[in-house]
Amino acid sequence: MSGLIDTTEMYLRTILELEEEGVVPMRARIAERLDQSGPTVSQTVARMERDGLVAVATDRHLELTEEGRRLATRVMRKHRLAECLLVDVIGLEWEQVHAEACRWEHVMSEAVERRVLELLRHPTESPYGNPIPGLEELGEKDGADPFLDESMVSLAELDPGLDGKTVVVRRIGEP
C-alpha cells in the first residue's frame, strides 16, 4: 500500500469530528487538525464544494451536504471499527491506534466492515467511547450516544467554582 490517502475522506471525517466535539467546522480548524496549509485547505474545500459535499456558509463555517454527511458517516464508521479491531484483536499500542485507523478507514470494504462487526460482537462505540455512526446502514443497531441530550453542557462551558452535580466522562477525544 502506498502512503497516499483519500484527502476528501479525511476532510469529511474531520468536519464530522469537529461537529461531534461542538467545534464550528472552519477551514482553519481543518488546517490545524490535518497539519495542512491554509491555501491547501481552501483549494480542497473549494473542490469539495464544487462536488456537492460541503457548503460554505456566509459566516465561512463549513456544512456537510446530505451526500457529504453520508460519506463522512461511512468514513467515520470505518475509522472507529478499525480502532476497535486494532485495540481488541491486534493489541496495538494505544498511542498508535488513531493514526493507524486513519489509514485503514480508506481501504476497508463494506464486506470487511460486516466481518469486523461480527468478529467484535457488534460494538456500538470506539475504544475511546465515541459512538460508531451509521451502523443502521449495515443493518445494525445505531451507535448514537444514548446519554447525549440537549441539557448536557461541556465542562468548558461551566463557570469555575460553580457547585454542580457529579458527572461521568462518557468519552474522550481522540489524539
C-alpha positions in Angstrom: 0.0 0.0 0.0 1.3 3.5 -0.8 1.4 6.3 1.6 -1.4 8.0 -0.3 -4.7 8.6 1.4 -8.0 9.9 0.2 -7.9 13.6 1.1 -11.6 14.2 0.6 -12.4 11.4 3.0 -10.0 12.9 5.6 -11.7 16.3 5.3 -15.2 14.8 5.5 -14.3 12.8 8.7 -12.6 15.9 10.2 -15.7 18.1 9.7 -17.9 15.4 11.2 -15.5 15.0 14.1 -15.4 18.8 14.7 -19.3 18.8 14.8 -19.3 16.0 17.3 -17.0 17.9 19.5 -19.1 21.1 19.3 -16.4 22.9 17.4 -17.5 25.1 14.5 -16.1 23.5 11.3 -13.9 26.1 9.6 -11.0 25.9 7.2 -8.6 27.0 10.0 -9.7 24.1 12.2 -9.2 21.6 9.4 -5.7 23.1 8.7 -4.8 22.6 12.4 -6.2 19.1 12.6 -4.7 17.8 9.4 -1.5 19.8 9.6 -2.0 21.4 6.2 -1.5 24.9 4.9 -4.4 27.4 4.6 -4.2 27.6 0.8 -4.2 23.8 0.5 -7.3 23.5 2.7 -9.1 26.3 0.8 -8.4 24.6 -2.5 -9.6 21.3 -1.3 -12.7 22.8 0.3 -13.5 24.6 -3.0 -13.3 21.3 -4.8 -15.5 19.6 -2.2 -18.0 22.4 -2.6 -18.0 22.1 -6.3 -18.5 18.3 -5.9 -21.6 18.9 -3.7 -20.1 17.6 -0.5 -19.9 20.8 1.6 -21.4 24.2 1.6 -19.6 27.3 2.9 -22.0 29.4 5.0 -22.0 33.2 4.9 -20.0 33.2 8.2 -17.5 30.9 6.4 -18.2 27.8 8.5 -18.5 24.5 6.6 -21.7 22.5 6.4 -21.8 18.9 5.1 -24.4 18.4 2.4 -26.6 15.3 2.6 -24.2 13.4 0.4 -21.2 14.8 2.3 -22.7 13.7 5.6 -23.5 10.2 4.2 -19.9 9.8 3.0 -18.4 11.3 6.2 -20.5 8.9 8.3 -19.2 5.9 6.3 -15.6 7.0 6.8 -16.1 7.6 10.5 -17.7 4.2 10.9 -14.8 2.5 9.2 -12.3 4.5 11.3 -14.0 3.6 14.6 -14.4 -0.1 13.6 -10.7 -0.1 12.7 -9.9 1.3 16.1 -11.9 -1.4 17.8 -10.1 -4.1 15.8 -6.7 -2.6 16.4 -7.3 -2.5 20.2 -9.4 -5.6 20.8 -7.8 -8.1 18.4 -4.4 -6.9 17.4 -3.5 -5.2 20.7 -1.8 -2.3 19.1 -0.3 0.3 21.4 -2.9 2.8 22.4 -0.9 5.8 21.1 -0.7 4.3 17.6 -4.4 3.3 17.2 -5.8 6.5 15.9 -3.1 7.1 13.3 -3.3 3.5 12.1 -7.2 3.7 11.9 -6.8 6.8 9.7 -5.0 4.6 7.1 -7.5 1.7 7.4 -10.6 3.9 7.0 -9.8 4.5 3.3 -9.3 0.9 2.3 -11.9 -1.1 4.3 -14.7 -2.5 2.2 -18.3 -2.9 3.4 -17.8 -6.7 3.4 -14.8 -6.3 5.8 -16.9 -3.9 8.0 -19.6 -6.5 8.3 -17.0 -9.2 9.3 -15.4 -6.9 11.8 -18.8 -6.2 13.4 -19.4 -9.9 13.7 -15.9 -10.7 15.0 -16.1 -8.0 17.7 -19.7 -8.9 18.7 -21.3 -5.8 17.2 -19.7 -2.8 19.0 -21.5 0.5 19.1 -18.7 2.6 20.3 -14.9 3.0 19.7 -12.3 2.2 22.3 -12.3 6.0 23.1 -16.0 5.8 23.9 -17.2 7.6 20.8 -20.3 6.2 19.1 -19.9 4.4 15.9 -22.2 6.2 13.4 -24.1 4.8 10.5 -24.4 1.3 11.8 -28.1 1.2 10.7 -26.8 1.3 7.1 -25.3 -2.1 7.7 -28.4 -3.4 9.4 -27.0 -2.9 12.9 -28.3 -1.0 15.9 -27.5 2.7 15.7 -24.4 3.7 17.6 -25.8 7.1 18.6 -24.9 8.0 22.2 -28.0 7.3 24.4 -26.6 9.5 27.1 -26.3 12.6 25.0 -29.2 15.1 25.3 -29.8 18.8 24.9 -29.4 19.6 28.6 -25.8 18.4 28.6 -23.0 21.0 28.6 -19.3 20.9 28.0 -17.1 21.3 31.1 -15.5 24.2 29.3 -18.9 26.0 29.4 -19.3 25.8 33.2 -18.3 28.7 35.4 -15.3 28.0 37.7 -16.3 27.4 41.3 -19.9 26.7 40.4 -21.4 24.0 42.5 -22.9 21.2 40.5 -23.7 17.5 40.3 -21.3 14.7 39.9 -20.6 14.0 36.3 -19.4 11.0 34.3 -16.9 11.4 31.5 -18.6 9.3 28.8 -16.0 9.7 26.0 -12.6 11.2 25.5 -11.3 13.0 22.4 -9.1 11.0 20.0 -5.5 12.1 19.6 
